[in-house]
Amino acid sequence: MSRKIIFYETHFIEFYQRQDQKVKGKIQYVLELIKQVECVPEKFLKHLTGTGGLYEIRIEYQSNIYRIFCCFDEGQLVILFNRFQKKTQEIPKKEINKATKLMRRYFESKK
């Protein structure tokens, strides 16, 4: 089992480059897990109901919680969209709306 990860536009890369080495290491660990493990635990990858196929990659490091939105394409590809640092229990609607728009734009660009 091996998934390919695609970074759509530069949203994720810009976020990743601003992180310190320990956070980058944690992100890399979770991305490798998603690439290699067929059934990824919800602690790391969770489907967001009512979003049309949006998932969130969940990364916790020390007291910080990071979320990276993604979706699957053709069963194998994980496309990484916008990301944010979570400060409350709820995911901000603004972030979900942004990710949904990016997901639509990605699939439209493939046509």
N, C-alpha and C positions, 0 to 999 in steps of 0.2 A: 504494500500500500504506500503510495507516495503521491501527494497532491502538489501541484505547482502553484506558487503564489505570485500573483500579478499585482503590481502597485499601480492603481489608476491615477493618472495625473500626478501631482507632486504633494498632495495633502499629507500622506503618511510619511514620506521621505523627509519633508521639512520638519515635521514633529520629531521624528526619530533622531535627526542630526542635532537637535537642541538638547537631547537628554545626556545625562552623565553615563559613564561606562557601566555602572552597576544596573541602571535602568535599561540600557541597551541590551545588556546580558540577559536580563529577565524577559524582555521582549523577544529576543532571539530564541530563548528556551521555549516560550509559548508558541512561536511560529513554527519551530521545528516539531513540536508536539503535534500541531495541527497538520503539518505535512506528512507525518509518519503514522499517526494513530488513526485507525478507521473510525472508532467511536470515541470522539473527544469528550471528556467530562464537561458537564455544564459549568463547572467552576472556571473553565478556560474559554468556552465557546457556547454562546446561548442564542437560540432563535428568538427573535422579538416578534411576538404575535401581532397580527394586524398591520404588518409593515410591508407585505408583499414580497417576503423572502429575505429580509434584512436580518443579519446576525450581528452580535457584538463579541469581539475578542476581549477577554477580561484579563487584565494584568494588575496584580497587586505587588507593590514594593514598599516596604516599611509601612508608613501610614497613608501612602498615596494609592489611589485606584485610578487606573487608566482604562479607557474604553476605545476600541478601534472598530468601526463599522465595516462590514464586509458582506458578501453574498457568494453563492456558488454559481458557477457557470459550467454547464455540461458535466456536472457531477465532480469535476476534478479541480477546477480553478477557484481559488479564493481571491476575491478582488478587494483590496483595502482602500477604503474611502477616508472620510474625515475621522478625526479622533478628538478626544477631549479628556480632561482630568475630572473625574467624578467627585463631587463634594457633597452630594445628597443621595438619598435612596432612589429618587426618581431620575430617569434619564430626561434631560431637558428636551421639550418638544422641538425647539429650534434645531437641535443637533440631529434628531430623527428626521425632520423635514429636509435638512441639508443632505443627509446621507441618502434619503429616498430619491431626491432630485439627481444626485450623482449616479446612483444605480440606474435610474431611467436613462440618463445621458449615456452611460456606458453601453447599455444594451442597444440604444438607438444608433450609436456610432458603429456597431458591428453589422448593421443591416446593409 
